Amino acid sequence: MFNSIIGDSLTFSSASICIITSIILGIFISFVHMKTTKYNKNFIVSLSVMPLIVSMIIIMVNGNLGTSVAIVGAFSLIRFRSIPGNSKEIISVFLAMSIGLAIGMGQVVFASLVTLVTGLILLLLTYSKFGNEETKYKTLDILIPEDLDYDTVFDKVLKKYTEVFEIIKVKTSNMGSLYELKYKIEMKKNISEKKFIDELRVLNGNLKISISKAETEEML
């Protein structure tokens, strides 16, 4: 069903089709990446031309085992000289390289189909609620003077406004004259965060207090 457009020898027409298709699919992959995650221009430009470069390399290799091994080594060197990216950057790079490989083998129709399907799936999953983390925890940061006993001073207020609280980090600040406390908390329902913070301010001498979404590790 999917036949290679490259026969025993590369012709001008087949080469032109591979080049044009690589450029179009590279731009499409970049467009999908821009719509699904944060990006910078340098990465988008590189992603756009990657299928073209990879496809031309594969065409030039043309089944030569020794050259193939050398190219694998070059790709490995580039990988380890690159700054690690997030999960979607890695996916986009692998997709661009895979499409370049397919086009380099003459599988233009197959490469176009895979790019279209993968792009639509990424857009659909990104803009849907699939995989959304419904975390009920928040992070509470409190700055206190060094002479304040933080072990129990906030317990009464925390029990009043939270279901669960746990101190997860303590560090000194301002040459040791202040302490920074970090709590993991689960707020009670229908509770005013402003009143919660106001009561904490009375205890910490009106120093800095902040409540934010619970910190999560970047995974994929």
N, C-alpha and C positions, 0 to 999 in steps of 0.2 A: 504494500500500500504506500509506504514512504520510500520512494526511490531517490538515490543520490543523483544530483544534477552534474556531479563531477565524474566523468568516465575515466578512461585510461590516461587521458591527458587533459590538462586544464585549458579551456578555451576562453577567449575574451568575453563571450556572453555569459558563461557560467561564473567567471571571476567577477564580472560586473554585478550579477545577481547576488553573489555572496557578499560583496562589499556593501551594496545598497541595503540588503536585508540586515546585515550586521549593524549598520548605522541606525536604521529605523528601530530595530529591537533594543539596541542600547539606549536610545533616547526614551523608548517606552519604559524600560526597566528603571531608568533614572526618574521618570515622571512618577511612577508608582512609589519609588522610594521617597520622593519629596512629599507625597501625599500621605505617607504612613508613618513618618518619623522625622526627627530633627536632622538637619544636614548642613553641610557647608559647600560652597561652590566648587572648591578643588575636588572634593570627593565625587560630586555629581558629574563634573567634566570627565574625571577618570573613569567613572562607571559607564558613561555614555560611549566611550571609545574602546572599552575593554573587549566586548564581543568581536569587534573588528580586528583588534590586534591578535587575540587568541585564534580567531579563525584563519588569519593569514599565516600564523606560525604553523598551524596544523596542516594547512594546504602545502606549505613549503617542506614540512617534514615528510609527508607523503609515504608513510609506512617505514621510514628509516629508523631502525631500533636504536642505533647509537645516538642519533640526533634527538630522539624522543627522551632518552635518559638524560641528556644534557639539558633539555628544556625543563624537565622535572626538577633538576637541580637548581636551575635559574629561578623557577617559580618558588622553590623552597627558600632561596636566599631572599627574594623579595618579601615573602611572608614574614620572615624573622626580622627584616629591617623595617617593617611597617608598624605603626602604632596600633595596638589592639583596639577593635571597635566594639560597638554594642551588637546585640544579636541580630537586629535587622540589617545592619551594615554587612555583617558576615553572610547573611542569607542573600543579600543583593549581589555581593561579590561572587559567591558561588553560582548564583543563577546566571550572571553575566558570563562567567567563565564556561559554564556548561553550554550555554547557548552558542558561545564562540566555538567550542569544540564540535557541537552538532553541525554548525554551518560550515566549519572547516572540512567536515566529512561529506559535505554536499547535501545534508538533510535539512534543507531550507524550510520545507513545509512543516516538518516535525518540530523544528526549532521555533517557528512562528506560533504553532499551536500550543507548545509548552509555555512559551512566554505569555501568551494571552491568558491561558487558564491560570497560571501561577499569579499573574498580576491581579486578575479579578478576585482570586481567593484571598490574596493579601489585603486588597481594598475592603472586601466584604468582612473579613475577620477584624480588621482594624477599626472599622466604623460600627461594628456590631458590639453587643455587650459580652460577646464570647471572651472568656478568660479574665473578666474584670474582677479584681480582688476587692471583696466587700469587707474591709477590715473595720473592726469596731474599736481598735486601739488608737490612742493618740500619744504624742510625746509632749511632756511637760518639762520645760526648762526654767529653773529658778536660780537666781543669783542671790547669795546671802553673805552677810559679813562673817569674818572668820570666828568671832566669838559666839555665834549662834549654834546651839546644839541641833543639828539637822536630823538626828536619828528619830526624834519623836515630835518635834515642834509642829510639823504640818499634818500629823496623823489625823487629828480631829477633823480638820477641814477636808482632807482627802476622803475620809470615810463618809462625810456628809454629802459630797458631790460625786463620788466615783463608786463604781461597782468593784473595781479591782485597781490596785496601784502597786507598783514595784519600782524601787530605785535601781537603776541600771548603770549609772555612771556618776562618779564624783571626781572633780578635778579643781585644783587651785587656779586662781586668776589674779591679775593685778599685783604681781610680786608676793602672792600668798595672803594678801589682805582680804580676798574674797574667795568664796567657793561657788562652783557651778554644779548644780544638781540636775540630773536628767532622770525623769520618771517615765515609766510606761503605764498609761492609765486607760481605763474604760469608763467614760462618762455615763452617769445615770441619765435616763430618758427625761425629756422635758425640764432639763436643768439649764439655768442661765450661766454661760461661760463668763460673762462680765461679773456677776456676783461672786462666782468662784475665784476669779482673779483678784477681785477687790479684797476678799477675805485673806487671800494669800499675801497681798501687798502689805496688809497691816502687820503680818508676822515677819516679813523679810525686810522691813524698813523701806518699803516702796522702791526697791531695786528692780532690775529687769526681770520680767516673767513672760514666757511665750508658750503658746499651745499650738502644735502643728500635727500634721498627719504622721502616723507612726513611720519611722524610718525602715526602709526595706532594702535588702541587698539586690544589686543589679544582677540578674540571673541570665537570662538569655538575652 
